[in-house]
Amino acid sequence: EVQLVESGGGLVQAGGSLRLSCLASGFTFDDYAIGWFRQAPGKERGGVSCITSSDVSTYYVDSLKGRFTISSDNAKNTVYLQMNSLKPEDTAVYYCAALRAGCSRSTLWDYWGQGTQVTVSS
């Protein structure tokens, strides 16, 4: 059974940091790109960042460059999202997803986790 399990969310003050984790199982981790998406209440789900299976390439939404960093530990089948200088507008449910074809801005990915809540207070 394919599973993507997010963890690390919580409540943090503006300017603080969180590190999200995405633990993958049930598929060949090295064959997939892993992306992070987020969805705030009443808004559409959008991409945040992505990392290729080889860890050669990483991608970020322009508005988040310099604050968020994606990384992977293939031995642990885990992808991380380090979030620094958090702002209230970062408040959302954060999801990780897997796509065999590679990183894509589309939300039509192969597998999705259940999400973890990130709340940034002002």
C-alpha positions in Angstrom: 0.0 0.0 0.0 1.3 3.4 -1.0 1.6 5.8 1.9 2.8 9.4 2.3 2.7 10.6 5.8 3.4 14.2 6.7 4.5 15.4 10.1 6.0 18.4 11.8 3.2 20.9 11.5 1.9 23.0 14.4 1.4 26.5 15.7 4.2 29.0 15.4 4.6 32.8 15.7 5.4 34.9 12.8 9.1 34.9 12.1 9.5 31.4 13.5 10.5 28.1 11.8 9.2 24.7 11.3 10.5 21.6 9.5 8.0 19.3 7.8 8.7 15.7 7.1 7.2 13.4 4.4 7.7 9.7 5.0 7.1 7.5 1.9 6.4 3.8 1.7 4.9 1.3 -0.7 6.7 2.4 -3.8 10.2 2.9 -5.1 11.1 6.2 -3.6 14.1 6.8 -5.9 11.9 6.6 -9.0 9.6 9.6 -8.0 9.8 13.3 -7.5 8.4 14.5 -4.2 6.6 17.8 -4.0 5.0 19.9 -1.3 1.7 21.7 -1.7 -0.5 23.7 0.5 -4.1 24.7 0.8 -5.6 27.4 2.9 -9.3 27.5 3.8 -11.4 28.7 0.9 -8.4 28.7 -1.5 -7.2 26.2 -4.1 -4.3 23.9 -3.5 -1.0 25.2 -4.9 2.5 24.0 -5.3 5.2 25.0 -2.8 8.4 23.1 -3.8 9.6 20.0 -5.4 12.7 17.8 -5.5 13.7 15.3 -8.1 14.4 11.6 -7.3 18.1 12.0 -7.8 18.3 15.2 -5.6 19.9 17.0 -8.5 17.2 19.6 -9.0 15.0 21.5 -6.6 12.2 23.9 -7.4 10.4 26.6 -5.5 7.5 29.0 -6.0 9.0 32.4 -6.6 7.3 34.0 -3.6 8.9 31.4 -1.2 12.4 31.4 -2.5 14.9 32.2 0.3 12.5 31.2 3.1 11.7 27.5 2.3 14.2 24.7 1.6 13.4 21.2 0.4 15.8 18.3 0.9 15.7 14.5 0.9 17.2 11.6 2.8 16.8 8.7 0.4 18.0 6.1 2.9 15.0 7.0 5.1 12.6 7.6 2.2 11.9 11.0 3.6 11.6 14.5 2.2 11.8 17.6 4.3 10.6 21.1 4.0 12.4 23.6 6.1 10.3 26.7 6.6 11.9 29.9 8.0 10.7 33.4 8.5 7.1 32.2 8.6 4.3 34.6 7.9 0.6 34.4 8.7 -0.1 34.0 5.0 1.8 30.7 5.2 -1.0 29.2 7.3 -2.4 26.2 5.4 -2.6 22.4 5.4 0.6 21.2 3.8 0.6 18.1 1.7 3.4 16.0 0.2 2.9 14.2 -3.1 4.8 11.8 -5.4 5.0 11.9 -9.2 6.9 9.4 -11.2 7.2 11.7 -14.2 9.1 14.3 -12.2 8.4 17.7 -10.8 5.3 19.4 -12.1 3.4 22.5 -11.2 0.2 20.6 -11.8 -1.7 19.2 -8.9 -2.5 16.0 -10.8 0.1 13.9 -8.9 0.2 10.1 -8.5 0.1 9.9 -4.7 -0.9 12.2 -1.9 -0.5 12.3 1.9 -3.2 13.4 4.3 -1.6 16.7 5.2 -0.3 18.5 8.3 -1.7 21.8 9.6 0.7 24.8 9.8 -0.7 27.8 11.6 1.3 31.0 11.8 0.1 33.6 14.3 0.8 37.3 14.0 
